[in-house]
Amino acid sequence: MIEIFELNIIKRAFIVVSLIAPLAPLFGIFLILRRYAFFADTLAHVGFLALALSVFFGLNSLLLLIVLSIIVSLSVEQLRSKGKLPAEGSLSFFLYSGVALSVLFITFSGKTGSVMSILFGSLSTVTKEDVYLILIGAIFCFVFLIKYHKKMLNLCIDEELAHSSGINLSNLKVIFALTVAVSISISIKTMGALLIGSLMIIPPLSAMQITKSLRTTTILSVIYSILSSYAGIFLSYYSGIPLGASISVILIGVFIFSFILKLFR
Amino acid sequence: MLNEKFRILELTKKPLITISNVTYATNGIKILEDINFEINQGCYLGIIGPNGAGKTTLLRLILGIIKPNLGEIRIQGLAPDEYLNREPIGYLPQRISQTIYEMPITVEELVRSGIDKYSRDTVDWAIDLFKISSLRKKSLKELSGGERQKAFLARALVAKPRILLLDEPTTGIDPNARDDLLEILEKLNKEFGVSILVVTHDIATFAHESKCILCLNKRMVCLGEPQRILKEEYMKLLYPTHTVFPHRL
């Protein structure tokens, strides 16, 4: 058991998971409140494209991932706020474009073997340089949450109420979209493009089954997320299941446990 | 400015909200046309009119949520956005997104969200004002319609705004809750000097409560003291096929 902690990829996985596991459900709560969980999926699929591009061009994948996700998230938010496209429609457009172009670039790169780790996460794809970028991204996201969580809550409760409180909604939405993009980008190599949404959405959903306040939902969803992610590393290492899938399977178990607990309360 | 024939109420205090030549249209349809009036600090204004008269649109224009196509709105001499940068306006919209009731948010958390810097005393004051202390740890989804209304009103007031805009606050609440609400609004207006604008279909109730009534039907029909406005001759202009005060016939 102890020997796995001597491996660099495991040490790195624990460091990265310690940074992304608390962040993902905090953003997930706001996405659920805004009925915008699909946004996370869209950005994750755009992340798939960024990783495919980096395989094709041989670029720094995480940097490309962050830049592309930010561009798409800001475009979606602009299209949504200006009413140029229906919100669901613009999200679907970027999602399917991301998938289609990813498959195209991966096929032309000839490295189709990398698809599994891109889609479902991996213990080994996070490099030493990535850890520093993930750390910077995580600090940026935590600062946003500390500074803007109350304004975000107002935005989620009701946009007109938030406006009447003097909150600049258009700026806040842009900053939120940008920060969600960063939080997804730094998590995607670990969780995979298809499963990053599970780390954002399932912990709050599980917590909501047994909590009555937003405060306890927040605390419990972070605890669920961290414990499931740590457990997922062990499951992935010993079973060979991709990391994102391992963590997601444990999260599903946590949700079922919370759901049953609710029935007996 | 408002045509003199509409100015039934004598205005003596400092102007709070000035609406000049405001027209608002969307998709080529005029919702409000050439609206002109001024209300003063400490006013308690009831805004009445049939469905589609532009009552909610007027509140949204005052808040700066939407901008007029023509004319301008000033709150204490400032554009709505400039005013909101300085201080909040208490607002109770007609409908709140249903998503909020699916999440575990307590009454206390909702009220706390209305102020930037948490102060236990201020939150307690707002919660006590609406007599909902026993509900503070309850989740919004556990509350009745009237209790939710009170929780959102407490949120609207926790920042101690000088202006309170309410869009049909008595809809969906029972007569007891309505009386409680009216009592609180009167207290806020008389004791705390809060200026209140209420959009309502509950004409009979607000005839007693408000200091002035604005009759709206895309254009201004009349503005003045309730006892001078709430007559069949004016009501016929708003509701041509309906008798508003049958007991007076």
Interface residues (C-beta under 8 A of the other chain):
Chain A: I32 L33 R34 R35 K150 L153 N154 C156 I157 D158 E160 L161 H163 S164 S165 G166 M208 T211 K212 S213 L214 R215 T216 T217
Chain B: R60 L63 G64 I65 L84 N85 R86 E87 P88 I89 G90 Y91 P93 I96 S97 T99 I100 M103 P104 I105 T106 E109 L110 S113 G114 D116 K137 K138 S139 F152 R155 A156 A159 L165
